Amino acid sequence: QAVREGLRCIRVIHGRGLKSKEKPVLKESLKGWIIRAMNRRWIVAFASARMADGGTGATYLLLKGKPSKKRVHVVG
């Protein structure tokens, strides 16, 4: 939806995972989702947010520009 609307950067708030037993579950799942080949065609880069925007509890996603085709297939 963000790609269709022409957004270039979005912030995903997933929390820091402080109550997780081993490691942050949502953050690691998001990272895996981003890295998978299907989703790479829309995501250029990602990084933890600034402290003012959530720090390690949020992730910025840099998206490619709005596609020129009318048919957009976004998985996820």
TABEL-V937578 format. One record per residue. N is the residue number from 0. D_CENTER is the distance of its C-alpha to the mean C-alpha in whole Angstrom. Layout:
# TABEL-V937578
N/D_CENTER  N/D_CENTER
This chain:
# TABEL-V937578
0/12  1/11  2/12  3/15  4/15  5/15  6/12  7/11  8/9  9/7  10/7  11/6  12/9  13/10  14/13  15/15  16/17  17/20  18/22  19/20  20/23  21/22  22/18  23/15  24/15  25/11  26/10  27/11  28/10  29/7  30/8  31/10  32/8  33/6  34/10  35/12  36/14  37/13  38/10  39/10  40/13  41/10  42/8  43/10  44/9  45/7  46/9  47/10  48/11  49/15  50/17  51/18  52/14  53/14  54/14  55/13  56/12  57/9  58/6  59/6  60/4  61/8  62/9  63/12  64/15  65/16  66/18  67/22  68/22  69/23  70/22  71/18  72/17  73/13  74/13  75/11
